[in-house]
Amino acid sequence: MNAILNRLATPLTLGLFAISTISGVALFLHVGQGYFHAMHEWLSIVLLAPFVLHVWKNWNPLVIYARRGALLWPVLASVAIAVPFAWPALSGKQQGGSPAIPMRIMMRAPIADLAPLLKMTPEGLQTALAAKGYKAASTQDSIEKISGEHARTALYAVLPKGR
């Protein structure tokens, strides 16, 4: 078992950490999210196994670090850096979320239901859409139904300016 630990723990940790770093930077920069999102999540979870092996392999040096106090400050600093990112969710004051979700709901809603959100009458919204080239047969039609793959463009065309 020691031979396996010595051969695999550090190289696997390094390899998976490199993948996690590259995919994390790509996600941070919003590049190739479709490629990197699942890879980053799953391989970061897989990274835990070689990390545990690495800690097991290096347990004695880790204990020495802890006894000398050299481990305490880096761990506390890491937690201090992480807390502000988690605090909004922990305190219940988190805002935001994916704007794609409400936009999708708005595009699929009947014009009659969407109009009050846009501070318009259903007929006014139907007229505004028609002026932009999107003709609805009734106010029960959705923006998605009348504009097909151009639903987002149609919705943006009738959103109040400044939103």
Backbone bond lengths (Angstrom), bond angles and torsions (degrees), N, CA, C in turn:
res aa  C-N    CA-C-N  psi(-1)  N-CA   C-N-CA  omega(-1)  CA-C   N-CA-C  phi
1 M - - - 1.454 - - 1.522 111.21 -
2 N 1.322 117.34 -39.26 1.458 120.80 179.02 1.521 111.73 -61.62
3 A 1.332 116.68 -37.70 1.465 120.28 179.44 1.522 110.56 -63.32
4 I 1.323 116.37 -41.93 1.467 120.47 178.16 1.523 110.02 -64.30
5 L 1.323 116.23 -44.63 1.467 120.06 178.29 1.516 111.14 -58.26
6 N 1.317 116.16 -47.77 1.463 120.31 -178.01 1.521 111.91 -64.39
7 R 1.332 117.54 -33.68 1.455 120.48 -177.77 1.520 113.41 -83.00
8 L 1.320 118.54 -33.76 1.458 120.69 -169.31 1.524 116.41 -109.27
9 A 1.311 118.35 -32.36 1.471 120.30 -170.77 1.520 112.41 -56.55
10 T 1.306 117.38 -56.32 1.463 120.14 -176.29 1.525 112.33 -69.93
11 P 1.352 120.37 -46.25 1.468 118.78 179.20 1.535 113.46 -61.70
12 L 1.335 117.41 -40.26 1.463 119.17 177.68 1.525 111.33 -66.25
13 T 1.316 116.43 -40.83 1.462 119.86 177.33 1.521 109.76 -60.29
14 L 1.314 116.73 -46.45 1.461 121.41 -179.81 1.524 111.32 -63.00
15 G 1.329 117.54 -47.04 1.463 121.09 -178.36 1.514 112.76 -62.89
16 L 1.325 116.64 -48.74 1.460 119.74 -179.86 1.524 111.82 -69.20
17 F 1.335 117.10 -33.10 1.463 119.21 176.13 1.523 110.14 -65.61
18 A 1.328 117.50 -39.18 1.469 120.93 177.80 1.531 110.18 -61.77
19 I 1.329 117.08 -44.37 1.467 120.64 178.08 1.525 110.29 -63.39
20 S 1.318 116.68 -43.30 1.459 121.07 178.97 1.529 110.95 -62.67
21 T 1.319 116.46 -38.63 1.466 120.82 179.16 1.520 111.04 -66.82
22 I 1.316 116.83 -48.80 1.467 120.66 -178.43 1.527 110.52 -62.91
23 S 1.326 116.97 -46.81 1.464 119.46 -179.85 1.529 110.91 -67.76
24 G 1.328 117.67 -35.64 1.465 120.73 177.87 1.515 112.41 -65.34
25 V 1.323 117.20 -41.75 1.470 120.94 177.26 1.526 109.79 -65.27
26 A 1.332 117.10 -41.86 1.466 120.27 178.42 1.532 110.70 -61.69
27 L 1.323 117.19 -42.93 1.463 120.39 177.88 1.525 111.11 -64.94
28 F 1.324 116.99 -40.51 1.460 121.24 179.20 1.526 110.71 -61.56
29 L 1.329 116.09 -38.67 1.465 121.31 -179.49 1.529 112.47 -86.94
30 H 1.332 117.27 2.75 1.466 123.28 -179.77 1.525 111.73 57.98
31 V 1.324 115.78 42.59 1.460 122.09 178.33 1.527 107.86 -112.17
32 G 1.306 117.43 125.12 1.459 121.52 175.30 1.511 114.52 58.55
33 Q 1.333 117.07 43.00 1.459 119.42 -176.72 1.521 112.11 -60.13
34 G 1.323 117.08 -34.44 1.455 120.03 178.41 1.518 112.53 -63.22
35 Y 1.329 116.35 -32.34 1.460 120.81 -179.89 1.522 111.77 -80.62
36 F 1.310 116.29 -38.39 1.456 120.29 -166.46 1.523 115.84 -97.82
37 H 1.326 118.75 -21.25 1.463 119.47 -171.65 1.533 112.13 -61.29
38 A 1.319 116.91 -57.72 1.472 119.64 -178.74 1.525 110.77 -64.72
39 M 1.339 116.32 -39.26 1.472 120.23 178.60 1.519 109.97 -58.10
40 H 1.327 116.52 -47.16 1.461 121.02 -177.18 1.529 110.86 -63.09
41 E 1.328 116.47 -47.23 1.464 119.39 -178.39 1.523 111.87 -63.43
42 W 1.317 116.94 -51.59 1.463 120.14 -174.01 1.519 112.79 -70.80
43 L 1.323 116.89 -43.90 1.465 117.89 -178.29 1.527 111.62 -72.54
44 S 1.323 117.52 -23.78 1.463 119.04 172.89 1.525 110.36 -69.76
45 I 1.320 117.01 -33.88 1.468 120.33 174.54 1.526 109.71 -69.08
46 V 1.333 116.74 -43.14 1.468 120.76 178.26 1.528 110.03 -61.87
47 L 1.335 116.63 -32.43 1.470 121.89 179.13 1.527 111.81 -58.40
48 L 1.307 117.54 -25.21 1.464 120.14 -179.84 1.527 112.39 -61.04
49 A 1.329 117.82 -36.65 1.473 120.32 -178.35 1.530 111.64 -64.08
50 P 1.348 119.89 -52.99 1.461 117.57 177.69 1.530 112.53 -66.84
51 F 1.339 117.36 -27.21 1.460 119.55 175.89 1.528 109.90 -62.30
52 V 1.337 115.89 -45.96 1.470 119.91 178.18 1.525 109.86 -61.95
53 L 1.340 117.44 -42.93 1.469 120.56 176.85 1.530 111.04 -60.90
54 H 1.329 116.17 -41.29 1.469 121.04 179.74 1.534 110.83 -63.47
55 V 1.337 116.24 -43.62 1.470 120.18 178.07 1.523 109.88 -64.13
56 W 1.322 116.75 -42.02 1.463 121.01 179.06 1.524 110.05 -61.67
57 K 1.322 115.82 -45.25 1.467 120.79 -179.66 1.533 110.94 -62.27
58 N 1.308 117.02 -37.18 1.465 122.27 -175.27 1.523 112.19 -107.22
59 W 1.326 117.43 29.37 1.457 121.21 -176.07 1.528 112.74 -59.88
60 N 1.324 117.65 -46.37 1.469 120.05 -177.75 1.529 112.36 -61.52
61 P 1.343 119.56 -47.94 1.467 118.08 175.98 1.532 112.54 -60.94
62 L 1.336 116.89 -35.03 1.458 120.57 178.86 1.528 111.18 -64.22
63 V 1.324 116.55 -41.63 1.467 121.31 177.46 1.526 109.95 -63.37
64 I 1.323 117.15 -40.04 1.470 120.68 177.97 1.531 110.09 -62.52
65 Y 1.340 117.21 -44.20 1.469 120.65 175.71 1.523 110.57 -57.19
66 A 1.325 116.54 -44.76 1.462 120.67 -178.10 1.524 111.27 -64.46
67 R 1.319 117.14 -42.95 1.472 120.44 -179.57 1.521 112.06 -65.45
68 R 1.329 117.02 -35.33 1.467 120.55 179.83 1.527 112.03 -78.76
69 G 1.312 116.61 -10.52 1.463 120.21 -178.53 1.517 112.77 85.87
70 A 1.309 117.55 2.34 1.461 120.92 -177.92 1.528 112.23 -73.87
71 L 1.307 117.98 -14.03 1.460 122.06 -178.75 1.525 111.57 -91.97
72 L 1.315 117.35 -29.21 1.456 122.28 -173.28 1.526 112.70 -61.31
73 W 1.320 117.87 -53.07 1.460 120.97 -174.56 1.527 113.50 -65.41
74 P 1.325 119.78 -42.50 1.468 118.14 175.59 1.532 113.15 -62.89
75 V 1.334 117.07 -38.11 1.465 119.84 178.51 1.530 110.00 -67.00
76 L 1.326 117.64 -44.46 1.468 120.73 178.01 1.524 111.41 -63.06
77 A 1.326 117.07 -40.43 1.467 120.68 177.84 1.528 110.61 -63.34
78 S 1.321 116.93 -40.96 1.468 120.70 178.69 1.525 111.16 -62.35
79 V 1.314 116.59 -43.74 1.466 120.60 178.43 1.529 109.87 -65.37
80 A 1.328 117.28 -42.79 1.467 121.04 179.67 1.526 111.46 -61.96
81 I 1.313 116.90 -35.55 1.466 120.68 178.22 1.528 110.46 -72.43
82 A 1.326 117.82 -34.51 1.464 121.89 -176.25 1.529 113.16 -77.80
83 V 1.312 118.10 -33.78 1.466 121.53 -173.74 1.529 113.20 -57.16
84 P 1.337 120.94 -45.19 1.471 118.35 -179.75 1.531 113.88 -59.16
85 F 1.322 117.26 -29.30 1.459 119.64 178.36 1.525 111.26 -72.67
86 A 1.308 117.26 -34.03 1.462 121.63 -178.14 1.524 112.14 -88.63
87 W 1.328 117.89 -20.81 1.452 121.22 -172.07 1.527 114.40 -56.23
88 P 1.337 120.92 -45.87 1.470 118.74 -179.56 1.532 112.69 -56.63
89 A 1.311 117.84 -41.33 1.468 120.47 179.02 1.523 110.78 -70.58
90 L 1.329 117.12 -39.30 1.463 120.96 -179.30 1.525 111.83 -68.07
91 S 1.328 117.18 -34.00 1.460 121.00 -176.80 1.524 112.80 -90.00
92 G 1.326 117.38 -4.38 1.458 120.58 179.97 1.509 113.65 78.58
93 K 1.325 117.95 13.71 1.457 121.32 -177.86 1.528 112.41 -108.18
94 Q 1.319 115.91 18.63 1.456 119.57 -178.16 1.517 109.88 -71.88
95 Q 1.311 115.47 135.33 1.447 121.64 176.74 1.514 108.02 -117.85
96 G 1.287 114.42 168.04 1.454 118.40 173.76 1.506 112.32 99.98
97 G 1.279 115.29 -143.02 1.445 121.96 -171.63 1.510 108.04 114.28
98 S 1.271 115.82 179.61 1.452 120.46 -178.11 1.521 110.24 -77.04
99 P 1.339 118.02 120.34 1.462 119.57 177.73 1.524 112.14 -68.23
100 A 1.326 116.96 -15.50 1.465 119.99 -179.41 1.526 111.56 -64.92
101 I 1.329 117.42 -31.96 1.468 120.28 -176.25 1.532 111.45 -67.10
102 P 1.347 119.83 -53.81 1.466 117.49 177.98 1.529 112.61 -65.55
103 M 1.326 117.27 -31.41 1.468 119.41 178.14 1.530 109.90 -63.85
104 R 1.319 117.14 -42.83 1.469 121.06 179.03 1.528 109.99 -62.62
105 I 1.332 116.81 -41.86 1.468 120.72 179.00 1.524 109.86 -63.10
106 M 1.331 116.69 -42.64 1.462 120.49 179.63 1.527 111.46 -64.24
107 M 1.331 117.36 -39.33 1.465 120.45 -179.17 1.525 111.66 -68.50
108 R 1.325 117.81 -27.40 1.467 121.84 -177.38 1.527 113.36 -93.66
109 A 1.317 116.94 -10.00 1.467 120.86 -177.87 1.528 110.18 -77.04
110 P 1.339 117.06 147.96 1.464 118.99 173.04 1.532 109.70 -60.67
111 I 1.315 115.41 147.30 1.471 120.49 -179.91 1.525 110.30 -55.39
112 A 1.329 117.35 -37.25 1.469 121.20 179.89 1.530 111.59 -60.70
113 D 1.329 117.39 -34.25 1.467 120.74 179.07 1.524 112.04 -83.04
114 L 1.319 116.61 -31.04 1.462 121.35 -177.43 1.527 112.31 -77.02
115 A 1.319 116.73 -34.73 1.465 121.43 -174.31 1.532 114.14 -52.89
116 P 1.339 120.33 -47.81 1.468 118.99 -179.96 1.535 113.29 -60.29
117 L 1.336 117.27 -32.33 1.469 119.52 176.96 1.523 111.61 -63.61
118 L 1.329 115.49 -30.94 1.460 120.74 -178.98 1.525 111.67 -94.80
119 K 1.356 116.01 8.25 1.469 123.11 179.81 1.527 110.89 59.30
120 M 1.337 113.61 45.22 1.461 121.36 179.05 1.525 108.23 -133.96
121 T 1.323 115.65 163.40 1.460 119.82 169.98 1.524 107.18 -83.62
122 P 1.335 117.67 158.25 1.466 118.80 177.23 1.534 112.39 -57.17
123 E 1.338 116.01 -40.76 1.460 119.53 179.31 1.530 110.78 -67.70
124 G 1.330 116.63 -37.29 1.470 120.45 177.67 1.520 111.74 -63.82
125 L 1.328 116.71 -40.34 1.465 120.38 177.81 1.519 110.15 -67.85
126 Q 1.342 116.24 -39.71 1.464 120.13 178.28 1.530 109.90 -61.96
127 T 1.324 117.18 -40.85 1.462 122.05 178.34 1.525 110.77 -67.08
128 A 1.340 116.98 -42.67 1.473 120.86 179.30 1.527 110.77 -62.43
129 L 1.317 116.73 -40.39 1.468 120.25 177.75 1.526 110.63 -66.21
130 A 1.344 116.58 -41.33 1.468 120.50 179.10 1.525 110.54 -62.52
131 A 1.337 116.75 -37.62 1.469 120.54 178.47 1.528 111.71 -64.42
132 K 1.325 116.70 -25.31 1.474 121.44 178.47 1.533 111.58 -93.14
133 G 1.353 116.22 2.00 1.458 119.75 177.23 1.515 115.15 96.78
134 Y 1.330 117.33 11.70 1.463 121.27 -179.55 1.525 108.39 -114.29
135 K 1.329 117.01 101.63 1.455 121.71 -174.25 1.529 110.97 -94.67
136 A 1.327 115.23 122.75 1.465 121.70 178.44 1.521 108.98 -102.47
137 A 1.327 117.09 136.77 1.465 121.47 178.34 1.528 110.60 -70.97
138 S 1.341 115.98 -34.41 1.464 119.97 178.64 1.524 108.93 -151.57
139 T 1.317 114.87 170.92 1.468 119.09 178.99 1.523 111.23 -76.82
140 Q 1.320 117.64 -0.98 1.464 121.07 174.93 1.526 111.76 -89.09
141 D 1.332 116.64 -8.14 1.467 120.50 175.63 1.527 109.09 -74.94
142 S 1.309 116.07 151.04 1.470 120.52 176.41 1.524 109.20 -98.72
143 I 1.314 115.71 161.58 1.467 120.17 175.80 1.519 109.40 -59.96
144 E 1.323 116.99 -38.00 1.466 120.42 179.36 1.526 110.81 -63.11
145 K 1.324 116.76 -39.65 1.466 120.34 -179.00 1.525 111.40 -67.33
146 I 1.320 116.96 -40.79 1.469 118.54 -175.14 1.524 113.56 -84.62
147 S 1.326 117.67 -18.23 1.470 118.66 -177.18 1.518 113.80 -118.13
148 G 1.331 117.51 -6.80 1.467 120.61 177.08 1.513 112.44 60.96
149 E 1.322 115.74 -127.65 1.470 120.19 -176.47 1.528 112.95 -71.70
150 H 1.337 116.91 -6.28 1.466 120.61 179.48 1.528 111.64 -101.16
151 A 1.328 117.20 23.46 1.465 121.41 -175.54 1.523 112.07 -60.04
152 R 1.318 117.24 -40.55 1.464 119.84 -179.22 1.530 110.47 -63.64
153 T 1.326 116.60 -44.01 1.466 120.80 179.08 1.520 110.20 -62.50
154 A 1.332 116.95 -42.18 1.462 120.97 179.48 1.523 110.92 -63.63
155 L 1.323 117.04 -42.68 1.461 120.11 179.62 1.525 110.54 -64.57
156 Y 1.330 117.21 -45.87 1.464 120.22 178.60 1.526 111.33 -59.98
157 A 1.329 116.87 -32.67 1.462 120.57 -178.34 1.523 112.26 -65.62
158 V 1.331 117.49 -27.74 1.467 119.80 -177.67 1.528 113.42 -107.25
159 L 1.325 117.28 -3.10 1.467 118.96 176.44 1.520 109.66 -66.90
160 P 1.328 117.40 141.41 1.465 119.21 175.52 1.527 110.18 -58.75
161 K 1.292 116.49 142.41 1.469 121.10 -179.78 1.523 109.75 -65.44
162 G 1.328 116.61 147.12 1.457 121.89 -179.93 1.512 113.26 88.33
163 R 1.322 117.64 8.14 1.471 120.16 178.61 1.486 109.76 -111.97
